[in-house]
Amino acid sequence: MKKKIKIAVVGIGLMGSQHLKAVNLSKKAKLHSIVDLNKKSEVHAKKFKVPFYSSSKHLLKNNKPDAVIVATPNQFHEKHTISFLNAKIPVLLEKPISDNIKKAEKIIKSSKKNKTHLLIGYHRRHNSIVTSVKQKIDSGKFGKIVAGNVMCWLYKNKDWYKEKWRIKKGGGPLGINLVHDIDLICYLLGPVQSVQSATSNLIRKYEVEDTAVVNFIFKSGALCTLSVSDTIVGPWSYELTAGENPAYPVTNQSAYYIGGTKGSIQFPNLKHWYNKGERSWWKPMYHKDMNIRLSRFTLINQINHLCDVVKGKAKPKVTGEDGLQSLKIFDAIIKSSKSGKKISIK
Ligand SMILES: NC(=O)c1ccc[n+]([C@@H]2O[C@H](COP(=O)([O-])OP(=O)(O)OC[C@H]3O[C@@H](n4cnc5c(N)ncnc54)[C@H](O)[C@@H]3O)[C@@H](O)[C@H]2O)c1
């Protein structure tokens, strides 16, 4: 039998508990141990019959894993991740890479200095639909990409806002939801040159935004609008269309619309739109439902990918640099929403 990669999970909250399930379901991985400063999380260690540690230090002093998943709150990402990288243990770090750019740069530096892999948990990239759309865009099937439209429209009920941090700055749909779309559209369309944005709290009137629109100019010259709201009852978001998380009922709709000089694509409900023969708005439009074998268990795919990276069979799909770039764009979106100005991404 092939050797399974032993993975420790650090921080067993909302996301860490999802990772525990994914590691358990992966054929390539085996749960090594659980780390959480909250004693309550020991129940998970008992359930999975693995050791429980109250800190990363205790784990490192004892039995070292082959890799770790860090799913602690963003402000602790730097401390935890660097301690594992210094011990030459590859890390899958939850998104965002950190809560500030300087800390993110330190994490990347540590990965380089220790020659130890760092992967960022933008798990949508491990969905086969996304891989296939990327290949088709890069192959020129849709011609030169001109524009994109990304929607993230959701309605969060009152219970969601019982957690006080979610009504303060940083706890809104830009940071919780749109960050995934930022990573994904950059993966698909390449680096962003500049950003302009506007936010509103028209409906909920909390300190944090409930709605935002963002315009990207890509280095390729393509333009894209992203809109996010958690006060709209509507079916158009990746969350409600991709079927990655059983917690969300799936609608048969799309959230991404990407257009080029030869055709357009919408997904996750995959359709390729085109003219037959002459391209013209006077000619009929046809669409082809694209036949792609789905593998929507992106968290398990992500764990399998981590195992392949540890074994030297793959390179990280989402690197620390990707995580830093998304963080810089997010930072620029917040700045632009305050000043109204267009902000360049360096
Ligand atoms: N990929 C996704 O779709 C997704 C979704 C939700 C959250 N996240 C990310 O996952 C991370 C965790 O978010 P969450 O919502 O699960 O948070 P959470 O508050 O539900 O859980 C955090 C856990 O970390 C533990 N913890 C806190 N400080 C610790 C420390 N110093 N050492 C060990 N354990 C510690 C807490 O006790 C808690 O169990 C964040 O980075 C968040 O952005 C990602």
The ligand as a MOL file (V3000), in Angstrom:
LIG
                    3D

  0  0  0     0  0            999 V3000
M  V30 BEGIN CTAB
M  V30 COUNTS 44 48 0 0 0
M  V30 BEGIN ATOM
M  V30 1 N -11.6660 28.5960 2.5540 0
M  V30 2 C -12.8440 29.0160 3.0130 0
M  V30 3 O -13.8600 28.9420 2.3250 0
M  V30 4 C -12.9280 29.5510 4.4110 0
M  V30 5 C -14.1660 29.6250 5.0590 0
M  V30 6 C -14.1800 30.0850 6.3800 0
M  V30 7 C -13.0060 30.4790 7.0050 0
M  V30 8 N -11.8220 30.4040 6.3210 0 CHG=1
M  V30 9 C -10.5580 30.8100 6.9490 0
M  V30 10 O -10.2190 29.8470 7.9490 0
M  V30 11 C -9.5580 30.4870 9.0490 0
M  V30 12 C -10.3270 30.1820 10.3280 0
M  V30 13 O -11.6270 30.7100 10.1970 0
M  V30 14 P -12.8710 30.0480 10.9830 0
M  V30 15 O -14.0780 30.7270 10.4700 0
M  V30 16 O -12.7620 28.5570 10.9510 0 CHG=-1
M  V30 17 O -12.5590 30.5820 12.4520 0
M  V30 18 P -13.1570 30.0490 13.8170 0
M  V30 19 O -13.1470 31.1990 14.7610 0
M  V30 20 O -14.4320 29.3010 13.5920 0
M  V30 21 O -12.0610 28.9550 14.2990 0
M  V30 22 C -10.7440 29.2650 14.6500 0
M  V30 23 C -10.1890 28.1700 15.5460 0
M  V30 24 O -8.8270 28.4600 15.8160 0
M  V30 25 C -8.5790 28.2680 17.2080 0
M  V30 26 N -7.4580 29.1250 17.6020 0
M  V30 27 C -7.4580 30.4650 17.7690 0
M  V30 28 N -6.2230 30.8850 18.1040 0
M  V30 29 C -5.4380 29.7830 18.1490 0
M  V30 30 C -4.0800 29.5780 18.4610 0
M  V30 31 N -3.2730 30.5890 18.7770 0
M  V30 32 N -3.5920 28.3000 18.4150 0
M  V30 33 C -4.4040 27.2680 18.1090 0
M  V30 34 N -5.7190 27.4190 17.8130 0
M  V30 35 C -6.2190 28.6530 17.8380 0
M  V30 36 C -9.8900 28.6490 17.8860 0
M  V30 37 O -9.9910 28.0730 19.1790 0
M  V30 38 C -10.9130 28.0810 16.9060 0
M  V30 39 O -11.2040 26.7300 17.2010 0
M  V30 40 C -9.5090 31.9700 8.7080 0
M  V30 41 O -8.2780 32.2470 8.1110 0
M  V30 42 C -10.6330 32.1350 7.6930 0
M  V30 43 O -10.4310 33.2280 6.8190 0
M  V30 44 C -11.7730 29.9270 5.0550 0
M  V30 END ATOM
M  V30 BEGIN BOND
M  V30 1 1 1 2
M  V30 2 2 2 3
M  V30 3 1 2 4
M  V30 4 1 4 5
M  V30 5 2 4 44
M  V30 6 2 5 6
M  V30 7 1 6 7
M  V30 8 2 7 8
M  V30 9 1 8 9
M  V30 10 1 8 44
M  V30 11 1 9 10
M  V30 12 1 9 42
M  V30 13 1 10 11
M  V30 14 1 11 12
M  V30 15 1 11 40
M  V30 16 1 12 13
M  V30 17 1 13 14
M  V30 18 2 14 15
M  V30 19 1 14 16
M  V30 20 1 14 17
M  V30 21 1 17 18
M  V30 22 2 18 19
M  V30 23 1 18 20
M  V30 24 1 18 21
M  V30 25 1 21 22
M  V30 26 1 22 23
M  V30 27 1 23 24
M  V30 28 1 23 38
M  V30 29 1 24 25
M  V30 30 1 25 26
M  V30 31 1 25 36
M  V30 32 1 26 27
M  V30 33 1 26 35
M  V30 34 2 27 28
M  V30 35 1 28 29
M  V30 36 1 29 30
M  V30 37 2 29 35
M  V30 38 1 30 31
M  V30 39 2 30 32
M  V30 40 1 32 33
M  V30 41 2 33 34
M  V30 42 1 34 35
M  V30 43 1 36 37
M  V30 44 1 36 38
M  V30 45 1 38 39
M  V30 46 1 40 41
M  V30 47 1 40 42
M  V30 48 1 42 43
M  V30 END BOND
M  V30 END CTAB
M  END
